[in-house]
């Protein structure tokens, strides 16, 4: 397996299947001595979860669910 000029490698299909790696999956590389370990990132530490936690409580407008639904659906 070769590393591209951008530092990219292709993870073999059988490895992706075994680890459950799909497009947009979060993975991490861990260096242990002279070895690099590739592992999936648990959902609770994934990018989406971190983004939600960062944004939580930052809204400046208070709206009810009904108001939001009317706004998004073009209601009256």
N, C-alpha and C positions, 0 to 999 in steps of 0.2 A: 504494500500500500504506500502511495506517495502523498506527500504533503504539497498542496498547490502553493503558488507564489503568494497567495493571500492567507496561507496558514490553514487551509481547509482540508479535511479528509472526508471520505465517504464511509459512513458506518455500514458494514455489511448487513444485508437484509436479515439474515438469521440472527444476528446480534440485536437488531432493532426489534424483531419479533419477540425474542426471548425477554428483552427488557421492557417491552410495551412502549417503545418509542415511536410516536407518530408525528406527522407534521405539526409544528408549533409546540411540541413537547419541550419542557424545560429540563436541561441536563446540566451537570457540573463536572468539572475535571478536578480530581484531587491528586496532588503529587505526594507520593510515598516513597522517599528515597529516590531511586532512579526509575521508578515506575509511575505511570499515570493511570488513574482509575477513572473510568467514565461511569456515572450513575445518574439515574433519573432523580429529579428534585421532587420531594413530597409536595402534594398540592397545597398544603397549608403555608408553604414557603415560596410558592410559585409567584411569578410576576403579577398575575391578575390579583391575587390575594394581597400582595404588597401594595399595589396601586389603590385598591379599595381602602385599605387601612390608612394610606396616606391622605386620601380624599375625604374620609369619614369626618363629618362634623364641619366641613368647610362651606356648605351651602349658605347662601345669604338670603334666600327667599324661602319662606315657609308655605308649602302648598299641601292640600289634602290629596289623597290618591284620586278622588273624583276630579279635582281641578287639573291634576296632571293628565289624566286620561282624556278630559275634554280638550285640553291644549294640544295633545299629541294627535288626537283624532279630528281636530278641527271642529269641535263641538261649539255650542252656543255660549 
